[in-house]
Amino acid sequence: MATRFVDLISNCDYAYSVKSQRNGRAYLMKVFLCYSQEDSEIAKVLAGRLADAGLDLWDPAETLFPGDNWALRIGEALEKSDAMIALVSPASMKSPSVRQEIEYALGSPRYKGRLLPVIVKPSKDMPWILKRFPAVRIEPDLEEAVRQIVDHIKHGFELAPANT
């Protein structure tokens, strides 16, 4: 019998404070959560755990409402965020909006070292460039995944040079 994602979350126990320095003052890092609608159940659980861990998440499901100018609101959130967590699954890798959000982060110096792929389900459609980034797997241990995500977001990372 396959393990369901919701079964993995029952043993999570952690406490973090993810702060950074800006103009000499500590602040909570703003993190853009990028995912497809098909991954919304997993995204909701993960968003709660990451918020408990001290991340200030921008989650479209919690922020966008009918009648909002979604493109404008998403653009504003991308401009204000310090990092991006991109949930990777076959559905998200086929989503034009997810791809556009990832492309924005790849092209913005603001996200350097803080664009983190989180593997929900492996996808053969994952862009080649994301394969060079450190990635975190949600399963089999959600608690460890949350710790790794927070660590990568808090400290950033350097990409290894491309093989030539």
N, C-alpha and C positions, 0 to 999 in steps of 0.2 A: 504494500500500500504506500503510495507516495505521501511524502510529508507536505502538508499544506503550510503556506507562509504564516497564516495566523497561529499555527501550532508552534512556530519557532519563537514567538515573541513572549511567551509566558515567563521565561527565566531571565529576562534582561534586568540587570542591576548595575547602574553606573551613575556617576555625577561628574559633570564637566562644567567649565566655564570657558567659552570660546570668545576670547577678547583679542583685540589687536590694538596697535597704536596708530592714531591719526592725529597729526598736529600735536603730538605730545600727550594726548589723552586717550584713555582706554575706551573702547566702545565695542558693542556686540557686532560681530561680522554679519553682514547681510548676505544671505545665500539664496540664489535663484534655484528653485526645484523644477527641473525640466523632465517631463514624462508624457506619454500618450494617455488618452482617455482609457484605453484598455488596461492600463496599469494603475488605475486610480485607487484600487483597494490597497495595493502594496504601498503606493505613494502616501496614502493617508496614515497608515501605520508607521511608516518610516519617518514621515514628517513629525508625528507626535514624539517619537523617540529622539529625533534630532533636536527638536525644540526643548525637550526635557534636558538634553545634553548641553544646552546653552547657545544653539544656533538661532539666529533671527532669520527664519525662512520666509521667502515669498513663494507661496503656493497658489497657483491660479485657481484651484478649486475653492480656496478660502477667500479669494480676493476679487475675482471677476464675477460679475452678476449680469443677468439679462439687461440689455439696454446700454451697458458700458461699451465704450469704444475699446474693444479687446486689443487691437493692434497697438493703439496708443498706450494703454495701461501696461501691456507686456514690454513695450519699448522703454517706458519710464522705469519699470522694475529692472530691466537689464542694465540700464545706465546707472542705477543706484546700487546695484549689487556688487559685492566684492569677490564672489565665488559662485560657481555653478556645480550642482550635483545633477548629472544627466543619467536618468534611469535607462538602461539598455535592455531592450527586449526586441523580438522580431517586430512587434507592433510599433514600438517607438522609432525604430530605425527606418520604418516605411512612412512615418508621419512627416509631412512637409514642414509643419510648424516646429516640431522637435529639431529637425535638421537645420532650420533657419536660426533657431536659438543657439544651437551648438556652433554654427558658423559665426554668429555674432561673437560668442565667447572666444573662439579661436582667433578672431581678428582684433580683439580688444586687449591692449596692454594691461588693463585693469584686472583681467582674469588670468594673467600669467602665473603658472604654477598652482592655479586654483580652479581648474576645470577637471572634475573628477567623474569618470564613468563608473557607475554602480551597476553591476551585472545582475539583472533580475532573472533573465533567461538568455542564454547565449544566442547571438544572432550572427549569421554569416554576412549580414548587410551592414555590420558596424564599419564606419569609415576607417580607412587605413590609418589615418593620423591618430585616431583615438586608441588604436592598438599600441601606440608608443607611450601612452599615458599609463601611470599606475592605475589599476582598476581594483575595485572592491567587489567581492561576490556577496550577495545577500544571504545565500544559503551556504553551508548548513547552520551557521551560528550568527544570529542577528546581533547578539550582544557584541561579539568581536567585530562584526561589520560596522556597527555604529562607532565603536572605538577607533577603527581604522579611518572611517570617513572623517570624524572629528579631527583626528591627528593630521590627515592630509590637508584639510581645510585650514586648520589653525597654523600649520607650519609651512604649507606650500610644498612644492617639489620642483626639481629640475629634470627636464627630459634628458634622456641619454642621447648622445649624438647619433645621427642616422648612420647606418652602415653604408660605406661607400666602396 
